[in-house]
Amino acid sequence: MDIVLRIIGIIWILLTAVDVWGLIRRIFYHGLSVHPGLNNLLDILLLAGAVGLLLLKEWGRWLVLIGCIAHLILKVGAPLLHQRFSPSILTPLVFYGIFIVLLSVPQARAATKK
């Protein structure tokens, strides 16, 4: 399970590093007048959690788990509330669902509690 958690950490670093770097550049060039959105804040949360997950820390697992749940709610929540089931909903549901399940199993908790 250690290897799986580290792979998940690497995946999330690769997925969020470009967005976080873009936000840092915008803040550097435009100053503190830049207002990051909720997706930017979730990307920062996921990047920090992914680094913690690489080190097999419990807080890293929780940050990535919370970030995945929040992204899932943002992307799929509104269409599901209106009962619009389309193939475009299935993709994020499966993508984030896999990470949520892998990070929620007791083996993942045991691997980070060492």
N, C-alpha and C positions, 0 to 999 in steps of 0.2 A: 504494500500500500504506500510505502514511502516513495517509491518510484512514480506511482500514479499521481500522488500529490505534487511532486516536483514537476512532473509533466504539465499538470494543470496550472501550476505557477508560471511556467515558461510560456504556456499558451496565452495566459492573461497578460503577461508582460508584453508579449508581441502584439496583442490586440489593442492595448491601451497606451503603449509608450508614445506612439505618433500623435495621438490626440492630446496627451498631457504635454508633450514637447511643444506642440502648436500653441497651447494655452500659455505656457511659460514664455514663448517668444512674443505672443500678443501682449502679455503683461510687461515684458521688458521694453518693447517698442512704444506702447501706448500708455504705460504707467498704470496706476491703480484705478484708472477710469474704466478699465475692462471689467465687465460684469459676467462672470462665468455662469453658465446655465446648469441645470440639474444634471444633465448628461456629463458635463465636464467634471462636476463634483463626484459623480459616481465613477467616472474613469480614474480620478485620483484615488478614490477609495479602493477600487479594484487593483490599481497598480501597487499601492502600499500593501494590500492583502496578498498579492501575488509574490512580492518580495518576502513577506513573512512566511508564505507557504513554501517557498524555496528553502527556507531555513527550518521548515517543519515546526512553526510556532502555532499555538492554538489561536492566538489573536488573528493571525493571517488567514486561517481557515474560516474564522467567523466573518472577517471583513469580505472575503471573496463570496461567501455564502450570502451575506446580506446584500452585497452588490449585485449578485446574480438575481436574487429575488426582486430587488428594486427595478432592475432593468426589465425583468419579465413583466412586472406589473405595469411599467411605463409603456412597453411595446404591445402587450396583449390585453391589458386590463380593459381599456375602453371598448374595443370591438367585442370582447366577450360579454361585457355588461349589456350591450345592445343586441346580443345573440347573433352576431355576424360571424359565422364560421366559414372561413375561406382558407385556401392553401397558404396564403401569405401569413396567416396566424400560426399555422403548424410549424413553420421553420423556426421562429424564435422559441416557440413552446418546447420543441424537442431539444434545441441547442442549449438553452438555459436549464431545461429540466434535467439533462444529463449531468451538468455540473452540480445542480442542487442535490440530486440523488447521491452522486459520488462523494460530495462533501458532508452529507448528512448521515451516512452509514456509520455504525459504531467503530468499524475498523479505522476510518479516517480520524475519528476522535482519539482512538488509542494510539495511532501513529504520531499524533501531535502532542500527546500528553507525556511523552517520554521524559 
